[in-house]
Amino acid sequence: MSVELFKRLWERRAEELDKLWHTLERLKKAATELDPKARVYVFGSFARGTARPDSDVDVLVVTELASTEEGRLAVRMALGEVLSPHSPVELHIASTEQFKWYLQFMDVFIEV
């Protein structure tokens, strides 16, 4: 990869990080349009305040639509429309039951 290409990609990532909270609000809006009871959380290094410039942003959407693979895929596709190709967001989708598993690893999380 050329230095110039790397620089352009890094600049796009920085732009995405600058508008991160706006993106998170859009994700929440899209999730609650699909399921009014859906919840959206940021966890991992961003929630802990230990993120590095190259860290992804772990976002967990909890919805009962994720109780089936078909439902999970539908949610992923709908929410994927909100994210740009350069978004640092790593999208996780879980049912309420699956959320219990995530809680084992989520030492800090922020509800959007």
C-alpha positions in Angstrom: 0.0 0.0 0.0 1.4 3.4 -0.9 2.0 6.0 1.7 -0.5 8.3 0.0 -3.2 5.7 0.0 -2.6 4.9 3.6 -2.8 8.6 4.5 -6.1 9.0 2.7 -7.6 5.9 4.4 -6.4 7.2 7.8 -7.9 10.6 7.1 -11.3 9.0 6.3 -11.1 7.0 9.5 -10.4 10.2 11.5 -13.5 11.8 9.8 -15.6 8.8 10.9 -14.4 9.0 14.4 -15.2 12.8 14.5 -18.8 12.0 13.8 -19.0 8.8 15.9 -21.7 9.9 18.3 -23.9 11.1 15.4 -23.4 7.7 13.8 -24.3 5.9 17.1 -27.5 8.0 17.3 -28.4 7.0 13.8 -27.7 3.3 14.6 -30.0 3.6 17.6 -32.7 5.3 15.6 -32.5 2.5 12.9 -32.5 -0.2 15.5 -35.5 1.1 17.4 -37.4 1.5 14.1 -37.0 -2.2 13.6 -37.6 -3.0 17.3 -38.9 -0.3 19.6 -37.4 -2.2 22.6 -33.9 -2.5 21.0 -31.0 -1.2 23.1 -27.6 0.0 21.7 -24.4 -0.1 23.7 -20.8 0.9 23.2 -18.3 -1.4 24.9 -14.6 -2.3 24.7 -11.8 0.2 24.6 -13.9 3.2 23.6 -16.2 2.6 26.6 -13.2 2.2 28.9 -11.5 5.3 27.5 -8.4 3.2 26.4 -9.0 3.3 22.7 -6.0 3.8 20.4 -6.2 5.6 17.0 -6.5 2.2 15.3 -9.1 0.7 17.7 -12.4 -0.3 16.4 -15.6 0.8 18.1 -17.5 -2.2 19.5 -21.3 -1.6 19.3 -23.8 -4.1 20.6 -27.4 -4.0 19.5 -29.7 -6.0 21.8 -33.0 -7.0 20.1 -35.3 -10.0 20.2 -35.1 -10.0 16.4 -31.7 -11.5 16.9 -33.3 -14.7 18.4 -33.2 -16.2 14.9 -30.4 -16.2 12.4 -32.8 -14.7 9.8 -33.7 -11.9 12.2 -30.1 -11.2 13.1 -29.2 -11.0 9.4 -32.1 -8.6 8.7 -31.0 -6.4 11.6 -27.3 -6.5 10.4 -28.4 -5.5 6.8 -30.6 -2.7 8.0 -28.0 -1.2 10.4 -25.2 -1.7 7.8 -27.0 0.9 5.7 -26.2 3.5 8.4 -22.4 2.7 8.4 -20.0 4.0 5.8 -17.4 1.7 4.4 -14.7 3.5 6.4 -16.6 3.3 9.7 -14.6 2.0 12.7 -17.8 0.5 14.1 -17.7 -3.3 14.8 -21.3 -4.3 15.0 -22.5 -7.0 17.3 -26.1 -8.1 17.4 -27.6 -10.2 20.2 -30.9 -11.3 21.7 -31.6 -10.5 25.3 -30.5 -14.1 26.2 -27.3 -13.7 24.2 -26.7 -10.3 25.9 -26.1 -12.3 29.2 -23.1 -13.9 27.5 -21.7 -10.6 26.4 -22.0 -9.3 30.0 -19.3 -11.8 31.0 -16.8 -9.8 28.9 -18.2 -6.2 29.1 -16.5 -4.6 32.1 -17.7 -1.2 31.0 -20.5 -0.3 28.6 -22.3 2.9 27.6 -25.9 2.9 26.5 -26.5 5.1 23.5 
